[in-house]
C-alpha cells in the first residue's frame, strides 16, 4: 500500500518513511503544504499522514482543500496541539483521525492499519492472471495457493502489481521500495526480483515477471 507523508521536519519524515517501508508499505514524502496537496491530488495513495504545522499551507488548509476537491483518501493528522478544540478543528477540516506528538511509531502503525481497514473498499484486491494480493490482510496467493513473502518482497510485488504493464527501471524500483537506495548493493533489485520469481512464478503459468533487456522489469500476463 502507498502512503503519503506530509511533514516538514526532515528527521521525522525520514524516520516515518523508513519505518513504514520496513513494514512493507511504499512511502512518499512531501516537505510542505503545497507539495503535499499537489501529490495527493495527482497521485494514487491509500492513506495520507499529514502534519498540521506546515510551511506554505498548513495541514488544516491542505486537508480542507483535498476534501473540497472530492478526494476521499483517509487522512491522519499529526500535531503538537492536543487541546479538544484543536482535535475538533482537525476533524472538521476533513481528517479521519488525529494523533498528538510525540507518539510511538507502533501506535501510528496500528491506527493507520485500522484506518485502512475502515476504508477497505478503497483498496481492492490487486489481481493479475491467477495472482492475487490483498493489501489489507497483506496476503498473497497464486492459483489459490498462499505465498509467503518477506516484507521487502511484499513491497516489491505490490508496487509491481500497481504498475502492471509498465516497464520499470531499476532506479525507479529502488526509489519506491528501498530506503536510502543509494547505499544498497547495485544488484539488489535483481536479487529480489529473482526471489519473487522463485515464489510466484516457479511452477506456475504464465510467468508474470518479465525482463526488458537494457531497461528493467514489467509485470504482465502475456509474453508479447
DAHUCOR-V121666 format. One record per pair of residues at least 24 apart in sequence whose ideal C-beta (glycine too) atoms are under 6 Angstrom apart, sorted by the first residue. I is the first residue (numbers start at 1). J is the second residue. D is the distance in whole Angstrom. If there is no record, write none. Layout:
I J D
I J D
This chain:
1 25 5
1 46 4
1 135 5
2 26 4
2 45 5
2 46 6
3 27 5
3 47 5
4 28 5
4 39 6
4 40 6
4 45 5
4 48 5
5 29 5
5 49 5
6 30 5
6 36 3
6 50 5
7 51 5
8 32 6
8 54 5
8 55 6
18 179 5
19 105 5
21 179 5
24 151 4
24 154 5
24 155 5
26 159 6
26 176 5
32 56 4
33 57 3
33 62 5
36 62 6
37 62 5
37 65 6
40 66 6
41 69 6
45 73 6
46 123 5
47 74 5
47 116 6
48 73 6
48 75 5
49 76 5
50 75 5
50 77 5
51 78 5
52 77 6
52 79 4
60 93 4
63 93 4
63 94 5
63 95 5
64 93 5
64 94 6
67 94 4
74 115 5
74 119 5
126 161 4
128 164 6
128 221 6
129 221 4
133 161 6
142 200 5
142 204 5
147 199 5
147 200 6
153 195 6
153 196 6
156 192 5
157 196 6
160 219 4
164 219 5
165 220 5
167 212 5
167 215 6
167 216 6
167 218 5
168 216 5
168 217 6
169 215 6
169 216 4
170 216 5
193 217 6
